[in-house]
Amino acid sequence: MKKLFATILTLTLLLMSCAIAEEIPAINWADAESAASDIAGTWYVFNDIALEYWVPDIFENKELTEEDGEEMLAKHELPDGTAGIYAQYLTGYDGATMDETVATLEANGATEIERCTLNGLDAVSFSVPDVNAVYVVFITQSGNYVQFIFSPASDEGFASVAQLVTASIRPETEG
């Protein structure tokens, strides 16, 4: 477990240095991959939107139910249910730019809004007051809006895991 936290701390420092170096930081899996190499994990693929991401194997891949809604693409939770990673397909944003998305988030009271380029995808992370989660929204290469939700945001250890998973989100690779 100490090795996991040391690896996550290294990634966190790497991501923070990217944020300081540029106005809109670029986050790339290639920069984080070595930090994740000591953590058993699984790659998941959303073929319909040509997207893939990595999740540590300590999270269980949960079956989707009707209660999750049509927008839910995936959910991964710790066995005790204390933390979760959720992916959703967002509708109603056809043709919207990330600048418009940021403006909408600001108008609706989102906080901690941060833009980045995520493995070449235009993205923004944010929080919502009184919701113990961090959201990452991005536009895929095919123009789809996808949102990842990481909860609870108040758990510093989980926040580091969320950063590592976020760094893995990328267009689906061939092979």
Long-range contacts (C-beta under 8 A, 24 or more apart in sequence): 3-38, 4-38, 4-39, 5-157, 5-160, 7-35, 7-36, 7-38, 7-39, 8-35, 8-157, 8-160, 8-161, 8-163, 8-164, 9-160, 10-35, 11-35, 11-36, 11-160, 11-163, 11-164, 11-167, 12-160, 12-163, 15-163, 15-167, 18-116, 19-114, 19-116, 24-115, 24-116, 24-117, 25-116, 25-117, 26-116, 26-117, 27-116, 27-117, 27-118, 27-119, 27-123, 27-166, 27-167, 28-119, 28-167, 29-54, 29-119, 29-167, 29-168, 29-170, 31-167, 32-164, 32-167, 32-168, 35-164, 36-164, 36-168, 39-164, 43-168, 44-74, 45-172, 46-73, 46-74, 46-87, 46-146, 46-172, 47-172, 49-89, 49-140, 49-142, 49-144, 49-146, 50-140, 50-141, 50-142, 50-171, 50-172, 51-140, 51-146, 51-169, 51-170, 51-171, 51-172, 52-168, 52-169, 52-170, 52-171, 52-172, 52-173, 53-87, 53-148, 53-165, 53-168, 53-169, 53-170, 54-164, 54-165, 54-168, 55-85, 55-165, 56-161, 56-164, 56-165, 59-83, 59-84, 59-85, 73-146, 82-152, 82-155, 83-151, 83-152, 83-155, 83-158, 83-161, 84-149, 84-150, 84-151, 85-148, 85-149, 85-150, 85-162, 85-165, 86-148, 86-149, 86-151, 87-146, 87-147, 87-148, 87-149, 88-146, 88-147, 88-148, 88-149, 89-144, 89-145, 89-146, 90-137, 90-145, 90-146, 90-147, 91-145, 93-145, 94-143, 96-145, 98-122, 98-123, 98-124, 98-138, 98-139, 101-137, 101-145, 110-135, 118-166, 118-167, 118-169, 118-170, 119-167, 119-169, 119-170, 119-171, 120-170, 120-171, 121-169, 121-170, 121-171, 123-169, 125-166, 127-153, 134-159, 134-162, 136-166, 136-169, 138-169, 140-171, 141-171
